[in-house]
């Protein structure tokens, strides 16, 4: 439903379509997701569609789950209208997220990934969303990847931050036995370095051996 609502929002704003990079992160202190969306205040109050900025909106877990499930038509087994879907969400949050859902992939997997990276790093980290493509197509500019240099600046900064805090993050993974977070960390660093990810099985084996050594030295 929200994707349908988002598709009805037309912005004559090339920078939103081409360079705007929506993302999601989990704020575990406040127990809310934060989603970067076009600033609907400009659209709704100022009737602006050409020079639209972006803003970060907070949304409770049950609300974003409802919006995603409504898109799939699975909530309670029936299809409900926009008012049922929006409930108490303000227009800026609801329409902004709807616009993002219509043009980028925002799914349950996105929520889970935002939780994992927040847990791994100990503070909220942006997970950037992929642009929707027609079935069987590829993203604009697709083809051979240019690696790190082709990533949005915000994503580059996230990867550099992981590299700078590598030892702290790894020690946290060893301490709390966070093998999934460790695997994702190694995957991110491969992206940063432009190297091939050696495979989940191998990384888990390395983690198990390294964690055992760490436990022996720290207990």
C-alpha positions in Angstrom: 0.0 0.0 0.0 2.7 2.5 1.0 4.6 1.7 -2.2 1.5 2.5 -4.2 1.1 5.8 -2.2 4.8 6.6 -2.8 4.5 6.1 -6.5 1.8 8.8 -6.6 4.4 11.4 -5.3 6.0 13.0 -8.3 9.1 15.2 -7.7 10.7 17.2 -10.5 13.9 16.9 -8.6 16.8 15.1 -10.4 19.1 15.2 -7.3 16.6 13.1 -5.4 16.3 10.5 -8.1 20.0 10.3 -9.0 22.1 11.1 -5.9 19.9 10.9 -2.9 20.9 7.8 -0.9 18.2 6.7 1.6 19.3 4.6 4.5 18.1 3.0 7.7 19.6 2.6 11.1 18.5 1.2 14.5 18.6 3.3 17.6 18.5 0.7 20.3 18.5 3.3 23.1 15.2 4.8 21.9 14.0 1.5 20.3 13.2 3.2 17.0 14.4 2.9 13.4 15.7 6.1 11.7 15.1 6.4 8.0 16.5 9.0 5.7 13.8 10.3 3.4 13.1 13.3 1.1 11.8 16.2 3.3 8.1 16.1 2.8 7.6 19.4 4.6 8.9 21.0 1.4 6.5 19.0 -0.7 3.4 19.3 1.5 3.6 22.8 3.0 5.8 24.7 0.5 4.5 22.8 -2.6 8.2 22.4 -3.5 9.1 19.6 -6.0 12.3 20.9 -7.5 14.6 21.6 -4.7 13.7 19.0 -2.1 16.1 18.3 0.8 16.3 15.2 2.9 15.6 14.5 6.6 15.9 11.7 9.1 12.6 10.4 10.5 12.1 8.1 13.5 9.6 5.3 13.3 8.7 2.6 15.8 9.3 -1.0 14.9 5.6 -2.0 14.8 4.9 0.9 12.5 7.6 0.1 9.9 6.6 -3.6 10.1 3.0 -2.6 9.4 4.0 -0.6 6.3 6.2 -3.3 4.9 3.6 -6.0 5.5 0.9 -3.9 4.0 2.9 -3.7 0.8 3.0 -7.5 0.7 -0.7 -7.7 1.4 -0.1 -10.1 4.3 -1.1 -8.1 7.4 -4.0 -9.9 9.0 -4.7 -11.6 5.7 -6.6 -8.7 4.1 -5.9 -5.4 2.2 -6.6 -2.2 4.1 -6.6 1.4 3.1 -4.0 4.2 3.5 -5.5 5.5 6.8 -5.4 2.0 8.4 -1.7 1.8 7.3 -0.7 5.3 8.5 -2.6 5.3 11.8 -0.8 7.9 14.1 2.2 8.4 11.8 2.6 12.1 10.8 2.5 12.9 7.1 6.1 13.8 6.8 7.2 10.3 8.1 4.5 8.3 6.4 4.8 9.9 2.9 8.6 10.2 3.1 9.0 6.5 3.9 6.3 5.6 1.3 8.3 7.5 -1.4 11.5 5.6 -0.4 9.6 2.2 -0.5 8.4 3.0 -4.0 11.9 3.6 -5.4 14.3 1.7 -3.1 14.3 -1.7 -1.5 13.1 -1.4 2.1 12.3 -4.8 3.6 12.3 -6.9 6.7 15.9 -7.9 5.8 16.8 -4.2 5.9 15.5 -3.9 9.4 17.4 -7.0 10.5 20.6 -5.7 8.9 20.3 -2.4 10.6 19.9 -4.2 14.0 23.0 -6.4 13.3 25.3 -3.5 12.4 24.2 -1.5 15.4 24.8 -4.5 17.6 28.2 -5.2 16.1 29.5 -1.6 16.3 27.8 -0.7 19.6 26.2 2.4 18.1 23.8 3.1 15.2 25.2 2.6 11.7 23.5 3.5 8.4 22.5 0.6 6.1 22.0 2.1 2.7 19.2 0.9 0.4 19.4 -0.3 -3.1 17.5 1.3 -5.9 14.6 -0.6 -7.3 15.0 -2.0 -10.8 12.5 -3.6 -13.2 12.4 -7.3 -13.1 15.3 -8.7 -15.1 17.0 -5.3 -15.2 20.1 -3.8 -13.6 20.6 -0.6 -11.8 21.4 2.6 -13.8 25.1 2.6 -14.4 25.3 -1.1 -13.7 27.9 -3.4 -15.1 31.4 -3.9 -13.8 31.7 -2.5 -10.3 34.2 0.2 -9.6 34.4 -1.0 -6.0 34.9 1.4 -3.1 35.2 4.5 -5.4 31.7 3.9 -6.8 30.0 3.8 -3.4 28.1 6.8 -2.0 30.3 9.1 0.2 28.3 8.1 3.3 28.9 4.4 2.7 32.6 5.1 2.2 32.7 6.9 5.5 30.9 4.0 7.2 33.5 1.5 5.9 36.4 3.7 6.8 34.9 4.0 10.3 34.7 0.2 10.6 38.4 0.0 9.5 39.5 2.6 12.0 37.7 0.8 14.9 38.5 -2.7 13.7 40.3 -3.9 16.8 37.6 -2.6 19.2 34.8 -4.2 17.1 36.7 -7.6 16.8 37.3 -7.7 20.5 33.6 -7.1 21.1 32.8 -10.0 18.7 35.2 -12.3 20.6 33.9 -11.3 24.0 30.2 -11.8 23.1 30.6 -14.6 20.6 29.2 -12.6 17.7 30.1 -14.7 14.8 27.5 -13.3 12.4 28.7 -9.7 13.1 32.3 -10.8 12.6 31.4 -12.4 9.2 29.7 -9.2 8.1 32.6 -7.1 9.3 35.0 -9.1 7.2 32.6 -8.8 4.2 32.6 -5.0 4.6 36.4 -4.8 4.8 36.7 -6.8 1.6 34.5 -4.3 0.0 36.7 -1.5 1.4 39.9 -3.1 0.1 38.4 -4.3 -3.2 39.3 -7.9 -2.4 37.3 -11.1 -2.8 35.3 -12.4 0.2 36.9 -15.8 1.0 33.6 -17.3 2.0 31.5 -17.6 5.2 32.7 -21.1 6.1 36.3 -20.0 6.1 35.7 -16.8 8.0 33.7 -18.8 10.7 36.6 -21.2 11.1 39.1 -18.3 11.5 36.8 -16.7 14.0 36.5 -19.9 16.1 40.3 -20.3 16.3 41.0 -16.7 16.9 38.3 -16.4 19.6 39.6 -19.5 21.4 43.1 -17.9 21.5 41.5 -14.6 22.7 39.7 -16.4 25.5 42.8 -18.1 26.7 44.6 -14.7 26.8 41.8 -12.8 28.5 40.5 -15.2 31.1 
